[in-house]
Structures are given as C-alpha cells and as structure tokens.
Amino acid sequence: MRSSNGTKLLVVGALLISVVALSIGFAAFTTSLNISSSAEVSPSSSSFNVSLSTSATSVATGSVSATGTGANGANATLTANRISGLKATFTAPGQSVKYNFYAYNAGSFLAYLNSVVIGSKTCTAVEGTNQSYVNSACEGISISVKANTSTFTTTDTSISDHTVAKNASEPIEVTISYASGSAVADGDFTVSFGDVVLTYGSAD
C-alpha cells in the first residue's frame, strides 16, 4: 500500500514541476517575442468581370434593337464593354427611343455600381436651319440611363449600396427623349451625346 501511495505522489509531483517549468519558460519567451506580419493579395483581372450583355443569364454580344414611341431608332452594336450606334430620329416633341440590355457580373466578387458619367450634349443646325431655334429645341432633348431601378439623367459619382450579385445581372435601359412641349426648330438639326460610362467596382 505504501509503495502504491509513493508512486502516486511522485506522479503528481512530476506534473507540478512540469507546469511550473512551462510557465517560467513561456514567461521568459514572451518578453522577447516580436511578430512582424504582412499579406499581399493580387487577384487576377479575370476575378472581377462585369460586362455588357444582350442576355440576363450570361455574357452575350450582338445587336440591340430600339423601341420607339413615335420615333425610329437604329440598331445598336453591343460588345462586352461598349454599346454603340444608339440613334433616334425625331419628328416632333413627345417622342422617345429606348434600348434595353444588361450588365452581367461574371466575376468572383459582388459588384458595386460606383458611378454613372453622362457625356455632354451638342446640338448642330443643318444648313438652312436657324441655330438659335435649334438651341431652344435642344433643351428638350435628353438621355437617361436606368440601372435596375435607379434612373440617372446627370452624372452621379456618389452612388452607394447598388450591387450586382455574382453570376447575376441587372437590366440597363437607355432612353433618348424629345420632351413634350419642347420648342421646335425651323429645320433639321443633329444632336450628339458624349459617352455614357457606368463604372462597377469590387468595393462600394
């Protein structure tokens, strides 16, 4: 019996010594511990990819037809990062032309719409038309961009909480309008708009 008790005491004593030794060793170690750390993340450019598309479920390029209200619109050509050839032919105020397509998020991150920049408008009288009348009529002609439920008629660089999920899209609608009640010129004239740029980013 005594031999058995003696063994138990030795075992307990050994455990106590181990704990004390470990505590002292750890305390000595932490007094001289310095940790310098850094991390660098370089995702590939393909990880973030928001593209224009004719499809709501994938990236698809091609022709986009116009829907006119009292006006005719030319077919536009859509690539992954540009749609061009949007053109309306108006004959009177109260007319409009719409183009519908999508912004598709094919990347690995949630995409945020950061800004919409709408280029400036230029109105030019055709020979025989009075430029001052054109300037008055030009005030009624505008372009608007609708991204999902948000409509932009002027440049907005402070958009927040506007997202497009991964492998999802949002509808884009571009409308060229000649507002009802606008002035009328005494002849033909042309209107051109600078590029409309939608910028999507991986952060809001």
N, C-alpha and C positions, 0 to 999 in steps of 0.2 A: 504493500500500500504506500509505504513511504517512497519507494522507488518511483511509483507512478506519479505521486504528487510532485516529486522533484522534477520529473520530466515536464510537467505542465508549467511549472514556474519558469523553467529555462525557456520554454517556447514563448511565453508571454513576455519575458524579459527581452528576448531577441526581437520581438515585434516592436517593443517600445524603443529600443535602441535604433532600429531601422527608421522609425518615424522621426525621431529626433535628428538623426543624421540627415535624413532627406529634407527636413525643414531648414536646417542650417545651410545645407548645400544650396537650396533654392533661394534662400535669402541672400546668400553671397552672390549668386548668379544674377539675380535681378538688379542688383546695384550697378552692374556694369553692362546691362543689356541695351543695345541701341538697334533699332529697326528702321531701315530706310526702304521704302517701297514705292513702286510706280507701276503703272499699267498703260499700255498703248493699244488702242483698238483702231484697226484700219479695215472697215468693211469694204468689200468690193463694190464698185459702182453699180453692179447689177443687183445689189441687195435692195437698192431704192430705185423704183421704176414706176413712175406714173405716166401713162401715155394717153393720147387722144385715141378714140376708137369709134368705129361705127357700130360696135356690139357692146351690150351691157355685161357680157359674161367672159370676154376675152379681149385681147388686143387684135383689132382688125382694121385694116386701112381700106380706102376706096373712095367712092363718090358719095357725096351727101346732097340730096335734093332739097330744094326750098319749098316752103309752104307759104303761098302768098294770099294776102287779103286785099283784093282789088289791085294787086300788083304782080309783076312777074319777077322771079328770082332765078339766077343762073345756078347750075350745079357747081358745088364746091368740091375740091380735092383734099382728102384728109390723109395725112401721114401720121406717124407715131407722135411727132412733136409740133405739127403745124397743120392748120386748115387754111386753104387759100382759095381765092376765086369767089368769095361771097359778094354778090352783086344784086342790087334791087333796081328795077326800073319803075319809077312812079309817074303817074299822070295827073294826080290831084292829091290834096291833103286827105288824111284819114286812111291811108294805105300803109301796109307793112309787109315785111318778108321775114320768115323765121327759118332758122337752121337748127336741127336737133342732132346731137351726138353725145358722146360720153367721155369722161375722164376715168380711166381704168387703172387701179392700183395693182400692178403685177409684182410688186416688190415684197420684201420680207418685213416691212415695218408699217405701222399705222401712218398714213399720210395726212398732213395738215395743209389746208389751203392758207398760205401766208399772205398773198397779196393778189390783187387784180389791178392791172395797169391798162387804162384805155387811152389809145393814141389820140392825138389832136385831129380835128376836123378841118378840111379845106374845101371851100366851095368856089367853083370857077365857072364864069359865064362862057357859054359857047358864042362864037361870033354872031353878032346881031342881037344879043340879049344884054340888057342893062345890068351891070354888076351890082348897082345899089339895090335893085329889086331882088337880085339873087341873094345878096347878103341878108335881106329881110326874110326871104323864104327859107334860107339855110338854117335860121334859128329853130325852125320846126322839125328839122331832120336830126335824128339821133340814133345811137347804137346802144343797146343794153345787153348785158350778159347775165344769165341766170345759172348759178351753180347749185344744183339741188333745189333748195327753197329760198336761197339768198339771191337777190337781184342787185346788180351793180350797174350804175349809169355813169359814174365817175370813178376815177382812180381811188382805190382803198388799199392802203398798205398796213392797216392795223386790224386785220381780221383775226378773230380768236375762236377757238372751240369749233372749228369747221373741219371735220375729218372725213376721210375715206378709208374704210377698213381694208385689210389685206384681202386680195382676191375678190375685190368688190369694185363697184363703180358708182359714180354719181352722174346724173343727167346734166348736160350742158345745153343751154338754149341761147342762141344769139339772134337778136331781133333788130332789124333796121326799120325805123319808123318815120313816117311823114305825118306829124300830128294833125288831127282835125282842127280846123280853124286857123291854120298857119297861113302866112302870106303866100301869094303865088307870083312867080316871076313872069316876065313878058316873053319868055322863050326858054329854050333848053339850057340846062347847066349840069355840071357834074359835081359830085360830092365824093371825097375820098377820106378815109379814116386811117390813122396810123395803126400799127399792130396793137391788138389786144393780147396782153400777156398774163396768163394765170401761172402763178408760182406755187408749187407744192414742196413741202419740206418734211423732214422726219421729226421736227420739233415745232411746237406752237409758237 
